[in-house]
Amino acid sequence: MTAEARLVTAGAVGRPHGLDGSFSVEDPRQPLEAGSVVHVAGEQRKVERLAGTDRRPLIRLTGIADREAATALRGELLLVEETLEEGEWLADDLVGCRIEGLGTVSRVILGPSCDVLELDGGHLVPLIAEAIRRVDIDNQVIEIERRFLQLDEDGGQ
């Protein structure tokens, strides 16, 4: 199996916290750890300090030494490497994929129990094993389990 490293969003630089360059992370999506590498504003930096909670982390990055430097980065995405094995994909990779007879994935809605594919035709498809047969990112095609989704043969409901 071949592993592929991709940059994914871990959150965004939020409000400065204190005077030492620390800041809150807005919309945290990936866990951050002290010593981990983060890409921000085109630069690679290490997490020097991690505090707060998982829902409201506070971090300080190497090279960001004061409140002004943290303020200048506000709103910038924090990116981390995610390693994907062969056959794995990210939810964002599904946008633009076609589902025969139903439409094209316009967005992925993150839900509390499962994510949902929203199609340009208004259909919603849960992103669960019972509903999804196969995902082919290279050809941008998703095959669904029509019986589970209670769809008739021509794609209607």
N, C-alpha and C positions, 0 to 999 in steps of 0.2 A: 504494500500500500504506500502511496505517495502522500506525504503531508504537505499542505500549502498554508503558509502564514499570510494572514490578511489583517489589515488594520480595521478595527471596529470601534465604534463610539463607546467610551466609558462614561461620558457625561460632558459637562461644559464648565468652564471656569465661571464661578459665581462671585459673590461679593467678597472683598478682602476681609480677612479676619485677623485683627491685631496689626502690629507694625513690622513683623518679620518676613512678610511675603506670603504668608499662609492665606488660603482662600477656601470658601465652601465650594463643593461640587454640586452643580445643578443637574437634575434629572439623571442621577447615577444609574447606569445600566450594566456595568461590569464591576466586579470587586477590584479594588486597588489595594496594594500591599506596600509597606515600606520597602524601598529598594527596587521596586518594579520600574520598568521603563515606560514613559508616557511620551507621546508625540503631541506637541502643542505649537501652533503657529509656525509650522515648518521646522521645528527644533525637537531634538530628542533630549529628554530630561529624566532624571530619576526622582522618585518620590522620596524625599528626605524625612518627612514627618507625616504621620497619619494619625488623626484624632477624630473625634465626633462619633457618629454611628453609621451603620451601613446605609440607612436612609438619608442621612445628612452628614456625609464625610467632610472633614476639614483636612486639607493637605498643604504641604509646602514642597516645591520642586527646586532642584538644584538650579542655581543661576537666577532665581527669583528671590531677592534678598530684602525687599521692602514693600510697603503698602502700594507705592506708586507703580512698581513693576507688576504687582498682582492686578491692580486696577487697569493697567494697559492691556492685559490679557482677557479681561472680562468678556464673556460671550464666546470665546474661542473653544472649539471642540477639543476634548481630551481623547486621544486615540491610543489604543493598546493593541498588541498583536494577539490574534486568536488563531490557533492552529487547527486547520480543518483536514480531516482524513479524506481519502478518496471516497466519493459518494456523499459527503456531507456538504451542507450549504447553509448560508445565513438567510434569515427571513427576508432581508432586503433584496436578496438575489431573486426572489420570486416575483417581484414587481416587473411587469412586462411579459410574464409567461402566459401562454394561452391555455385555456381549458376548452376542449372541443365542444361546440354547441352552446357554451355559456358565456364566453367572453375572455377578456384579458385581465389579469390581476392589476388593479390600479393602486392598491395599498394593502399592507398587512396591519391589521388592528391587533394590538397587544391586549389580551384579555386576562382576567384573573385565573381562569382554569385552563384556557387554551387560546392560542392565537387564531385569528380568523382572516381568511382571504376575502377582500372585497373586490368584486369584479366590476368592470365598466358597465355591465348590463344591469347592475343592481343586486346580483346574487351574492350571497355570503356562503363561504365554504369553510367549515372548521378545519383547522390544521391538526388533524389527529389521524392516527394510523388507519382507523376504520373508514375514513372518508377519502384518503389519498392513497392511490395505488402506486404511483411512480412519479418522480420529479426528474426531469431531464433539463438541467440548467443550460447545457451547451446548445440545445435546440429550442430552449424556452417553451417547453411543453410540460403540462401537469396532467396526469391521468387520474381521474377520480373514480370512486366506487359509486356508480349511479344508483344501485339498489339501496345502499345504506343511506344515501341522500334523498331517496324517494323521488328520483327523477325518471320520467318515462324515456323511451328510446330516442325521441327527437330533441331531448334537452329541455323540455318544458317541465313545469311543476304541476 
